[in-house]
Amino acid sequence: MAELARNLLISPDEYLEGEKAAKIRHEYVDGAVQAMAGGTKVHNLISFNLARALYGHLGGTPCRVFIGDVKVHVAWDWRERFYYPDVVVGCEAGDNDPYVVEQPKLIVEVLSDSTERDDRSDKFYAYRHLPSLEEYVLVAQEMRRVEVYRRETGWDLEIYEADGEVSLRSVGLDLAIAEIYEGVLETP
């Protein structure tokens, strides 16, 4: 039975149509669909804090900030994927699909035990195929730690910790780590 389920693949169009009516979100990886687990309050607060700061900073620009329920589409060679990043910034005027960002500039994933491995490996590998993507950011939940990968540096890692500032060059924002973790990991 498991072998049968593993071989049932659907097209991207079938996935996108089904996702419009789905009660839970699913990610799509090369024909396979996988339900997403729910997040924690901490995960949600960190995502919200980042989105709020980005939204305030990007007001009056063509850039838009999306959180949680908007997909990013990645396609290369024969592969095709749709992911739901925690926060995504798109700045392209022609990116008009109401459900999908095709040309993200910045993608943020808040790490959790169930997603960290995939966020660091498969998703990161896929996201690097997006010509528009300038930065990929991973944010820890258990400690004040933000990892930034930039296209301009060959995707080398920069780590920001404790009470410093995170430089999000793709959108010209220097953001205090304390603001990212506001209401989550407060300093005593």
Wavefront OBJ file of the C-alpha trace (Angstrom):
o trace
v 0.000 0.000 0.000
v 2.832 2.428 0.825
v 4.415 1.731 -2.573
v 1.131 2.538 -4.312
v 0.767 5.836 -2.431
v 4.343 6.824 -3.232
v 3.727 6.448 -6.968
v 0.583 8.596 -7.137
v 1.838 11.862 -8.583
v -0.230 14.826 -9.708
v 0.425 17.674 -12.101
v 1.197 21.210 -10.912
v -2.183 22.369 -12.265
v -4.009 19.657 -10.289
v -2.077 20.644 -7.164
v -2.821 24.354 -7.559
v -6.518 23.731 -8.146
v -6.770 21.382 -5.171
v -4.913 23.807 -2.925
v -7.575 26.485 -3.506
v -10.173 24.269 -1.773
v -7.888 22.524 0.746
v -8.550 22.980 4.444
v -4.851 22.479 5.199
v -1.796 23.637 3.248
v 0.329 21.243 1.209
v 3.694 21.621 -0.442
v 4.345 20.188 -3.885
v 7.651 18.547 -4.790
v 8.015 17.091 -8.275
v 4.498 15.634 -8.367
v 4.268 14.563 -4.735
v 2.060 16.463 -2.301
v 2.776 16.644 1.422
v 0.585 18.160 4.137
v 2.211 20.810 6.285
v 2.257 20.605 10.060
v 0.812 23.425 12.110
v 3.135 25.944 13.724
v 3.687 27.043 17.288
v 2.926 30.414 18.831
v 6.654 31.187 18.958
v 7.031 30.321 15.271
v 4.074 32.558 14.462
v 5.329 35.500 16.551
v 8.776 35.423 14.954
v 7.244 35.297 11.468
v 4.891 38.141 12.337
v 7.677 40.297 13.829
v 9.753 39.894 10.680
v 6.824 40.558 8.356
v 5.797 43.622 10.363
v 9.302 45.111 10.195
v 9.604 44.368 6.480
v 6.132 45.771 5.753
v 6.907 49.009 7.590
v 10.258 49.371 5.857
v 8.995 48.594 2.343
v 5.926 50.848 2.388
v 5.769 53.033 -0.696
v 7.951 50.675 -2.750
v 6.868 48.098 -5.324
v 7.851 45.326 -2.889
v 5.183 43.285 -1.097
v 5.537 41.148 2.029
v 3.615 37.873 2.307
v 3.397 35.582 5.303
v 2.572 31.896 5.551
v -0.257 31.376 3.088
v 1.375 32.431 -0.190
v 3.358 29.893 -2.200
v 6.706 30.310 -3.942
v 7.089 28.500 -7.268
v 10.448 26.983 -8.207
v 11.062 25.169 -11.495
v 14.289 24.016 -13.124
v 15.173 21.164 -15.466
v 12.302 18.689 -15.037
v 11.645 19.670 -11.411
v 8.732 21.760 -10.207
v 7.993 22.765 -6.641
v 5.654 24.930 -4.613
v 6.630 25.852 -1.058
v 4.989 27.999 1.620
v 7.802 30.039 3.158
v 7.148 31.733 6.481
v 7.866 35.181 5.006
v 8.521 36.128 1.388
v 9.184 39.475 -0.283
v 8.416 39.963 -3.956
v 9.208 43.175 -5.827
v 8.444 42.400 -9.471
v 5.530 44.232 -11.093
v 4.690 41.260 -13.340
v 4.340 38.821 -10.432
v 0.512 38.896 -10.522
v -0.665 35.414 -9.533
v -2.908 35.859 -6.451
v -1.619 32.654 -4.808
v 2.014 32.362 -5.907
v 5.174 34.484 -5.869
v 7.212 33.610 -8.950
v 10.069 36.075 -8.411
v 10.894 36.404 -4.715
v 13.704 38.704 -3.624
v 13.892 37.524 0.001
v 12.701 34.281 1.624
v 12.607 33.652 5.390
v 12.052 30.289 7.065
v 11.604 30.016 10.838
v 13.239 26.762 11.876
v 11.396 24.060 13.786
v 12.271 20.483 14.681
v 10.020 19.148 11.926
v 11.222 21.496 9.143
v 14.845 22.406 9.889
v 16.439 19.593 7.898
v 14.360 20.341 4.799
v 14.787 24.129 5.174
v 18.576 23.696 5.263
v 18.809 21.163 2.441
v 16.101 20.546 -0.171
v 14.383 23.913 0.050
v 17.656 25.833 0.110
v 18.874 23.886 -2.918
v 15.625 24.587 -4.779
v 15.421 28.251 -3.809
v 18.915 28.903 -5.203
v 17.490 28.146 -8.668
v 15.347 31.297 -8.464
v 17.229 34.010 -10.401
v 15.378 36.762 -8.517
v 16.281 35.475 -5.034
v 18.951 37.592 -3.355
v 18.747 36.356 0.257
v 17.623 33.266 2.137
v 17.198 33.682 5.898
v 16.856 30.985 8.561
v 15.664 32.038 12.015
v 16.042 29.851 15.104
v 13.219 29.593 17.662
v 15.113 28.336 20.689
v 17.818 31.038 20.759
v 18.551 34.410 19.207
v 20.241 33.270 16.023
v 19.623 34.391 12.457
v 21.462 32.884 9.491
v 21.615 34.821 6.229
v 22.686 33.365 2.887
v 23.248 35.815 0.023
v 23.562 35.226 -3.706
v 26.160 38.036 -3.919
v 28.531 36.035 -1.669
v 27.979 32.684 -3.389
v 25.447 31.715 -0.700
v 28.058 31.887 2.065
v 26.633 31.885 5.584
v 26.538 34.970 7.818
v 25.423 34.432 11.409
v 23.829 37.096 13.595
v 23.317 36.383 17.287
v 22.456 37.877 20.660
v 21.645 41.595 20.628
v 23.122 42.726 17.327
v 21.467 43.711 14.086
v 20.671 41.617 11.037
v 21.514 43.186 7.704
v 18.959 42.288 5.031
v 20.757 43.826 2.070
v 18.226 42.617 -0.495
v 15.696 45.092 0.886
v 18.053 47.600 2.523
v 16.982 46.859 6.097
v 19.135 46.624 9.218
v 16.930 45.018 11.840
v 17.634 44.584 15.552
v 17.609 40.939 16.602
v 15.593 42.040 19.640
v 12.834 43.191 17.260
v 12.725 39.773 15.560
v 12.361 38.048 18.920
v 10.063 40.627 20.543
v 7.593 38.857 22.834
v 9.424 35.542 22.377
v 12.923 35.442 23.817
v 12.948 38.570 25.909
v 16.183 39.574 27.598
v 15.683 39.432 31.397
l 1 2 3 4 5 6 7 8 9 10 11 12 13 14 15 16 17 18 19 20 21 22 23 24 25 26 27 28 29 30 31 32 33 34 35 36 37 38 39 40 41 42 43 44 45 46 47 48 49 50 51 52 53 54 55 56 57 58 59 60 61 62 63 64 65 66 67 68 69 70 71 72 73 74 75 76 77 78 79 80 81 82 83 84 85 86 87 88 89 90 91 92 93 94 95 96 97 98 99 100 101 102 103 104 105 106 107 108 109 110 111 112 113 114 115 116 117 118 119 120 121 122 123 124 125 126 127 128 129 130 131 132 133 134 135 136 137 138 139 140 141 142 143 144 145 146 147 148 149 150 151 152 153 154 155 156 157 158 159 160 161 162 163 164 165 166 167 168 169 170 171 172 173 174 175 176 177 178 179 180 181 182 183 184 185 186 187 188
